[in-house]
Amino acid sequence: MPRTGVYPCYENQFQIETKPATTEPEAEATMSTIADMESFSVSFDNGVEEWTPFEQEGWKRRLMTAKALTITVTGKRNIGDAGNDMVASLYNKNGRDVEKPFQWTFPDGSTVKMSQAVINVTNIGAGDSTGVAPLEFEVLSNGKPEFTEASAG
């Protein structure tokens, strides 16, 4: 039975590819949860075309023609955690080197997977002298994500 009702935000989880699939048949990539993340926000950038045809007597017509997803994540740097280390390792890279498979797992088990997400590291270790070192990053969609419903049962 699908889960219903309210839930705490911590039940959302994020995974990043930490080991690519090998060329062997049936070999799968390793996706690892990113430890010690504390908060996240989600924004959608929707492209909307507008036009004002004569027959609408000055009223606009609109059509949504584009979408993009950005997930902003903040947490703590955890050296030795595979997911946290993978994100942190991207801080000084550019281009295709910052594209990684990334997955958002919802509390009901549904997932959004981005096969080539752009990982934009925005803070790695900077803060107060008595604070715990942060890890902050954005995950930007790069093409259409794949949504998978939670399995019933």
LOBAMAR-427713 format. One record per residue: residue number from 0; z, y, x of N, C-alpha, C, O in turn. Coordinates in steps of 0.02 Angstrom, whole numbers. Atoms other than C-alpha are relative to their C-alpha. Example, Ala and Ser with C-alpha at 12.3 -4.5 7.8 and 13.67 -1.06 7.14 Angstrom:
# LOBAMAR-427713
n;n.w;n.v;n.u;ca.w;ca.v;ca.u;c.w;c.v;c.u;o.w;o.v;o.u
0;0;-59;45;390;-225;615;0;60;45;33;59;97
1;-3;-59;-42;357;-53;684;37;55;-39;45;110;-14
//
This chain:
# LOBAMAR-427713
n;n.w;n.v;n.u;ca.w;ca.v;ca.u;c.w;c.v;c.u;o.w;o.v;o.u
0;0;-59;42;0;0;0;0;62;44;40;67;91
1;2;-62;-41;-46;172;72;66;38;-7;97;39;-60
2;-62;-40;-2;100;281;120;-8;63;-41;-62;93;-41
3;1;-62;39;143;427;6;61;41;17;107;17;50
4;-58;-43;-9;264;573;9;-4;44;62;-53;42;99
5;-3;-46;-57;314;702;138;19;-38;63;42;-95;60
6;-16;32;-63;340;663;322;13;53;53;-10;109;47
7;-11;-47;-54;403;746;481;-61;4;46;-98;-46;54
8;59;-11;-43;271;818;599;-2;-47;59;-56;-63;84
9;0;43;-59;327;705;742;-35;-67;-12;-49;-103;36
10;35;62;14;244;559;654;-75;4;16;-109;-47;17
11;67;-8;-27;76;631;711;3;-19;74;51;-1;108
12;2;19;-71;26;559;880;-70;14;27;-119;13;-9
13;63;-15;-33;-109;600;1006;-11;-48;57;35;-63;96
14;17;46;-54;-198;480;1123;-62;27;37;-106;58;7
15;58;-18;-41;-319;511;1266;-20;-61;40;21;-104;56
16;24;56;-40;-428;389;1361;27;6;71;17;56;105
17;-27;0;-68;-339;342;1523;-36;-50;44;-29;-48;106
18;39;47;-40;-453;200;1576;-64;-16;-40;-60;-43;-95
19;63;13;36;-638;188;1527;-13;-75;-7;14;-116;31
20;20;70;10;-711;26;1461;-41;-22;60;-79;17;89
21;41;27;-54;-787;-86;1593;-66;-23;-29;-77;-19;-90
22;66;23;23;-963;-156;1583;3;-72;-27;-48;-98;-50
23;-6;68;25;-895;-327;1534;-6;-1;-76;15;46;-109
24;4;5;73;-934;-386;1357;70;2;-31;118;-25;-5
25;-62;-6;39;-798;-345;1230;54;42;35;110;46;10
26;-49;-41;-35;-710;-231;1356;9;65;-37;-39;97;-57
27;-15;-62;35;-623;-85;1274;35;49;47;67;29;95
28;-35;-51;-39;-561;79;1345;74;-2;-18;94;-26;-71
29;-72;-6;12;-374;109;1360;15;70;-25;1;119;10
30;-23;-63;28;-308;247;1248;76;2;6;109;-45;-16
31;-72;-6;-10;-133;308;1293;27;60;-38;-3;113;-39
32;-35;-56;31;-12;415;1193;22;49;53;39;29;109
33;-19;-52;-47;29;580;1277;74;15;-12;93;43;-63
34;-72;-6;7;218;582;1306;24;73;3;-8;115;34
35;-38;-63;-4;335;730;1280;-36;61;-28;-24;117;-6
36;30;-56;35;225;837;1169;47;21;-56;77;-21;-90
37;-50;-26;47;329;951;1057;-28;33;-62;1;29;-116
38;28;-34;58;216;1051;943;-76;1;5;-105;-5;59
39;72;-6;2;37;1065;888;-21;43;-59;15;49;-108
40;31;-36;55;-74;1173;780;-73;-20;-4;-103;-40;46
41;69;20;12;-243;1139;706;-37;59;-30;-11;93;-75
42;42;-52;31;-382;1263;669;-71;-26;-8;-96;-65;33
43;69;18;15;-553;1241;592;-42;63;4;-24;114;-26
44;47;-56;-5;-696;1357;637;-60;-21;-42;-99;-65;-23
45;52;18;48;-815;1350;490;-56;52;1;-43;111;-8
46;57;-44;2;-989;1425;501;-26;6;-71;-45;-44;-101
47;22;-11;68;-1037;1503;335;-58;50;1;-50;106;24
48;58;-45;8;-1209;1576;303;7;37;-67;28;7;-117
49;-3;-41;62;-1217;1717;174;-67;33;-12;-102;51;35
50;59;-38;19;-1361;1795;80;11;28;-70;53;4;-108
51;-8;-34;63;-1380;1910;-69;-68;5;-36;-104;53;-27
52;65;-1;35;-1529;1864;-179;1;48;-61;53;60;-91
53;6;-48;55;-1592;1985;-311;29;-27;-65;63;10;-101
54;-21;27;65;-1556;1868;-457;76;-7;-7;100;-18;-63
55;-74;5;5;-1369;1864;-414;31;69;-12;92;75;-13
56;-22;-67;17;-1358;2052;-452;55;26;46;105;54;23
57;-46;-26;-50;-1267;2095;-291;55;-48;22;90;-35;70
58;-50;50;-19;-1156;1940;-284;-28;-44;56;-86;-63;55
59;21;40;-57;-1163;1841;-122;-4;-74;-17;35;-99;-58
60;3;73;0;-1217;1661;-107;24;-22;69;16;15;118
61;-26;24;-64;-1139;1555;30;-11;-75;6;-13;-112;-44
62;6;72;-15;-1164;1387;114;33;-13;67;16;18;117
63;-32;18;-63;-1050;1309;245;-49;-44;39;-72;-96;14
64;51;34;-39;-1167;1252;384;24;-28;67;-14;-61;102
65;-24;23;-65;-1056;1215;534;76;-9;-2;110;23;-42
66;-72;11;-5;-883;1151;580;18;-13;73;-22;-39;112
67;-29;16;-65;-775;1141;735;75;-7;-10;104;25;-54
68;-72;14;4;-597;1080;763;32;15;67;6;-4;119
69;-39;-12;-60;-469;1142;888;72;-20;-14;102;1;-63
70;-70;20;4;-299;1060;914;34;29;62;14;14;118
71;-38;-29;-55;-176;1160;1020;66;-37;5;103;-41;-44
72;-59;42;-10;-36;1054;1093;43;30;55;18;51;107
73;-47;-23;-51;120;1107;1188;55;-52;9;76;-84;-39
74;-53;48;-14;250;999;1272;23;8;71;18;62;101
75;-27;0;-67;326;953;1437;-42;-44;46;-70;-94;25
76;35;39;-51;245;890;1597;42;-61;17;100;-53;37
77;-35;63;-14;294;707;1621;-40;-39;51;-86;-76;33
78;36;34;-54;235;642;1790;15;-75;-5;73;-95;-8
79;-7;72;4;204;455;1781;-18;-28;-68;-28;-89;-74
80;24;23;65;156;446;1596;-76;3;2;-104;56;19
81;73;4;-7;-27;391;1588;-36;54;-40;-82;86;-14
82;33;-50;41;-77;507;1445;12;70;25;-34;111;30
83;-19;-66;-25;17;658;1511;-34;13;67;-59;68;79
84;34;-7;-65;-52;628;1687;-75;13;-8;-103;53;29
85;72;-10;10;-231;617;1620;-15;71;-20;-59;103;8
86;11;-69;21;-219;783;1530;10;47;59;-32;90;72
87;-16;-44;-56;-137;867;1680;-53;-2;55;-66;48;87
88;50;8;-53;-271;799;1798;-63;41;-13;-104;49;32
89;61;-36;17;-403;901;1708;5;76;12;-43;112;0
90;-11;-72;-6;-329;1072;1750;-50;36;44;-65;95;32
91;44;-34;-47;-450;1109;1892;-72;-25;-4;-111;-15;43
92;68;26;7;-608;1027;1826;-40;43;-50;-11;81;-88
93;45;-37;44;-758;1099;1735;-54;-45;-27;-59;-104;-8
94;59;35;24;-912;1046;1640;16;-66;-35;66;-71;-71
95;-7;65;32;-931;865;1585;62;-37;23;83;-86;-8
96;-59;33;-27;-779;817;1691;62;9;-44;111;-27;-35
97;-58;-10;44;-661;884;1556;-12;-30;-70;28;-19;-115
98;13;34;63;-740;783;1415;33;-69;2;21;-109;47
99;-35;63;3;-630;637;1364;4;-23;-73;8;19;-118
100;-16;25;67;-611;524;1213;73;18;-17;118;8;23
101;-66;-23;22;-463;591;1113;8;-21;-73;-39;-19;-112
102;-13;24;69;-382;526;954;64;31;-27;114;36;7
103;-57;-25;37;-264;603;827;16;-54;-52;-25;-70;-94
104;-22;51;47;-166;471;731;49;31;-49;101;57;-29
105;-41;-28;53;-92;527;565;56;-49;-19;51;-108;-4
106;-55;44;20;72;459;495;-20;-59;-44;13;-111;-43
107;21;56;43;-22;350;369;-45;-50;37;-67;-99;8
108;42;44;-39;-123;269;509;-73;20;4;-111;-9;42
109;68;-27;-5;-285;366;479;-9;32;69;39;54;100
110;13;-29;-65;-369;429;637;-60;47;-1;-106;39;-41
111;57;-42;-17;-484;567;696;-13;-12;73;29;3;115
112;18;13;-70;-574;516;855;-58;44;20;-109;48;-14
113;53;-41;-29;-676;634;961;-22;-36;64;17;-43;110
114;23;41;-57;-783;535;1083;-11;41;63;-9;14;118
115;12;-43;-58;-817;685;1197;37;66;-8;7;119;0
116;-39;-61;8;-677;809;1164;3;39;65;6;9;119
117;-9;-43;-58;-666;957;1282;75;14;5;105;42;-41
118;-71;-10;-11;-489;962;1354;9;62;43;-11;62;102
119;-9;-64;-34;-441;1139;1403;74;9;16;113;29;-27
120;-70;-7;-21;-277;1139;1502;14;74;10;-21;108;48
121;-16;-72;-2;-195;1310;1480;65;16;38;76;73;57
122;-61;-11;-40;-26;1286;1568;23;-67;27;27;-117;-10
123;-25;62;-32;36;1156;1691;55;21;48;42;39;105
124;-57;-10;-43;210;1183;1758;28;70;7;78;79;41
125;-23;-68;-8;230;1372;1742;53;17;-52;44;3;-111
126;-52;-20;46;390;1441;1666;61;25;37;59;39;97
127;-63;-23;-29;570;1495;1695;26;-50;51;11;-109;46
128;-26;44;-53;660;1426;1848;46;-54;-27;52;-107;4
129;-46;49;27;785;1335;1738;-31;-39;-59;3;-81;-89
130;33;36;54;658;1273;1611;-32;-64;24;-41;-75;83
131;37;61;-15;572;1105;1602;-74;18;2;-98;53;-41
132;71;-18;-11;393;1117;1665;-42;-18;-61;-37;-74;-86
133;40;13;59;270;1133;1520;-68;-32;17;-91;-30;74
134;71;20;-1;102;1052;1487;-28;24;-67;-5;3;-120
135;30;-28;60;-5;1148;1364;-76;-6;6;-104;5;59
136;72;9;-1;-185;1115;1315;-30;6;-69;5;1;-120
137;39;-1;62;-319;1132;1184;-49;-58;2;-76;-76;54
138;50;52;8;-429;992;1120;-53;30;-46;-39;45;-104
139;54;-30;39;-597;1059;1061;-52;-53;-17;-76;-88;27
140;51;48;20;-717;954;961;-65;17;34;-80;75;48
141;64;-7;-35;-885;926;1044;-47;-48;-36;-60;-104;-12
142;37;44;44;-995;855;908;45;-22;-57;103;-3;-61
143;-36;21;60;-941;771;747;52;-54;16;35;-105;45
144;-51;51;-9;-774;678;754;-10;-57;-49;-43;-50;-100
145;3;59;43;-757;505;678;67;-7;-36;119;-15;-3
146;-61;9;39;-629;492;537;4;-71;-27;-45;-95;-56
147;-10;68;25;-559;321;495;62;-2;-44;116;17;-23
148;-56;5;48;-451;293;341;49;-54;23;29;-101;57
149;-50;50;-15;-289;197;361;-17;-63;-40;-41;-58;-97
150;14;62;36;-306;15;314;54;-9;-54;114;2;-41
151;-46;12;55;-226;-27;146;39;-64;14;10;-115;34
152;-39;61;-8;-84;-149;158;49;7;51;87;-40;64
//
